[in-house]
Amino acid sequence: MRRTVDRTILIVEPDARTRAELCATLEGDGYTVIASSGCDDALAIINNRGRRKARVRPVTREA
């Protein structure tokens, strides 16, 4: 039996243009994208996902 993989990504990016570009790129690669502009909104999204546990991997970028 083949396992299905949830290909949903939560993007937290304050810059609207960068966020839109990331969304477009990832959606083009077949991902479902949930986008947020800040950490408070992102945490609310994670907490509202119901019984499913959200797997969140923090990603940081070099300044």
Contact map, one row per residue, 1 for C-alpha under 8 A:
111000000000000000000000000000000000000000000000000000000000000
111100000000000000000000000000000000000000000000000000000000000
111110000000000000000000000000000000000000000000000000000000000
011111000000000000000000000000000000000000000000000000000000000
001111100000000000000000000000000000000000000000000000000000000
000111110000000000000000000000000000000000000000000000000000000
000011111000000000000000000001110000000000000000000000000000000
000001111100000000000000000000111100000000000000000000000000000
000000111110000000000000000000111100000000000000000000000000000
000000011111000000000000000000001111000001000000000000010000000
000000001111100000100110000000001111000000000000000000000000000
000000000111110000100000000000000011111001000000000000000000000
000000000011111101100000000000000011110000000000000000000000000
000000000001111100100000000000000001110000000000000000000000000
000000000000111111100000000000000000100000000000000000000000000
000000000000111111110000000000000000100000000000000000000000000
000000000000001111111000000000000000000000000000000000000000000
000000000000101111111100000000000000000000000000000000000000000
000000000011111111111110000000000010100000000000000000000000000
000000000000000111111111000000000000000000000000000000000000000
000000000000000011111111100000000000000000000000000000000000000
000000000010000001111111110000000000000000000000000000000000000
000000000010000000111111111000001010000000000000000000000000000
000000000000000000011111111100000000000000000000000000000000000
000000000000000000001111111110000000000000000000000000000000000
000000000000000000000111111111111000000000000000000000000000000
000000000000000000000011111111111000000000000000000000000000000
000000000000000000000001111111100000000000000000000000000000000
000000000000000000000000111111100000000000000000000000000000000
000000100000000000000000011111110000000000000000000000000000000
000000111000000000000000011111111000000000000000000000000000000
000000111000000000000000011001111100000000000000000000000000000
000000011110000000000010011000111110000000000000000000000000000
000000011110000000000000000000011111000000000000000000000000000
000000000111100000100010000000001111100001000000000000000000000
000000000111110000000000000000000111111011000000000000000000000
000000000001111100100000000000000011111011000000000000000000000
000000000001110000000000000000000001111111000000000000000000000
000000000001000000000000000000000001111111100000000000000000000
000000000000000000000000000000000000011111110000000000000000000
000000000000000000000000000000000001111111111000000000000000000
000000000101000000000000000000000011111111111100000000000000000
000000000000000000000000000000000000001111111110000000000000000
000000000000000000000000000000000000000111111111000000000000000
000000000000000000000000000000000000000011111111100000000000000
000000000000000000000000000000000000000001111111100001000000000
000000000000000000000000000000000000000000111111110000000000000
000000000000000000000000000000000000000000011111110000000000000
000000000000000000000000000000000000000000001111111111000000000
000000000000000000000000000000000000000000000011111110000000000
000000000000000000000000000000000000000000000000111110000000000
000000000000000000000000000000000000000000000000111111000000000
000000000000000000000000000000000000000000000000111111100000000
000000000000000000000000000000000000000000000100100111110000000
000000000000000000000000000000000000000000000000000011111000000
000000000100000000000000000000000000000000000000000001111100000
000000000000000000000000000000000000000000000000000000111110000
000000000000000000000000000000000000000000000000000000011111000
000000000000000000000000000000000000000000000000000000001111100
000000000000000000000000000000000000000000000000000000000111110
000000000000000000000000000000000000000000000000000000000011111
000000000000000000000000000000000000000000000000000000000001111
000000000000000000000000000000000000000000000000000000000000111
